[in-house]
Amino acid sequence: MDRRVVRVDYDGPEPEGLGTAEKLAIGAAAAIAVGTAASAMSKDEGADAAPTETAAVLEIRTRPNGQMEVLVPGGCTVLHSDLGLREQHGSSCSQEDLKQANKAMTAHLNEQGAAGH
């Protein structure tokens, strides 16, 4: 995720005796500090959110009506519309199963789109 500072507001006391250039320099320094902090936070978040790929192979079947089933090993079945929107899932599906099914459906739709162009 790209982040950038688009506005910095200062709601403190006005420094006395500073000209416009000095005030702009203080504002720029504050913007750089905020941007650096946001960048460091996003790097930390990225380290925690490292991809955890599994070796599980998901199967996608297309029904005659256009709906697609994603079969997750372990018995979870997730039903998607012909547009790839999740409509239903089995009661045995965990949150991780649903995440894997969503990734598989996205990859499948991207492959279908690439094959069509």
N, C-alpha and C positions, 0 to 999 in steps of 0.2 A: 504494500500500500504506500503510495506516495503522499507525503504530507508537506504542506508549506504554510508559512505564516502569511495571512492575507491582511491582517489588521492588528495593530497594537494600540491599546488605550492606556493612558496613564492618568490615574485619579488621585494623585498625591499633591503635596504642596508645590507651588511654583517656585523653582529656584530663582533667587534674586541675582541680578547682575549678569545673567547669561543671555547672549544674543541668539538669533535664529539659528546660526550655524552650530552653536554649542547644543542647543535644544535638539536639533536634528541628529547630531552625533549621539546624544544620549538615547534618543528614540531608536536609532539604528542599532546601537549596542544592545538595547533591550530586545529588539526583534531577533538579532543573532542569537542571543541567549535562549530565547523561547524556541527558536528553530533547532538549535543544538539539542535542547532537552527533548523536544518531540522526536528528533531523529534517533537519539539514544534510546528512548522508550520504544520506538517501533523496532529497533534492532533487538532489544530484549524480548519483545513479544514474539518476534520471528524465531528466536532461539527456542522458546517454549512451544511454538506451534510447528516444530519440525515435522515434515511428512512422515507418517507411519504407514508405509505400504505393507499390505499383507499378501501372502502368496495365494490367497483364495481366488479362484477363478469364478467369475459371475457369468451366468448365462442369461441372455436376453432373447425372449421369444415374442414375435409379433402375432397378435391374434387377427383373425379375418376382419374384425371391425376397426383395426388400426391401433387398438390399445396394445401396450407392451408390458410384458411381465419380466421382472428382474428376479432371477432365482439365485439366492445367496446360499452358499454351503451351510448346512446345519438346519435347513428346513424353512427359512424365511423366504416369503414371496411378496414382492412389492409390485402393485399394479399402477402403471402410468398411462395417462391419456396419449392420444396420437401426437400431441405436442410435447410430450415429455413431462407433464405435470403429474406429481404423485396424487393418486386418487384413493388408494386403499393399501393396507399392508396387513400381513398376518399377525396374529396375537403373539407369535413366538419371536417376532423381530425386535432386536435390541436397537438402541440408538446408534450403535456402531454399525449394525447391519443396514440401517436406513441411510447412514452417511455413505457407506460403500455402494449401496444401490444408487444413490444420487450421483456419485462420481461416475459409476458405470454408465448410467443413462446419459449424463452430459457427454462423456467420451463417445458413446454410441451415436448420439445426435450430431456431434462434431464430425465424426467419420462419415455419416450419411450426407451431411452438408458438403464435405470436401469431395466426396465421390460424385455428387451431383453437379459440381462446377468444373 
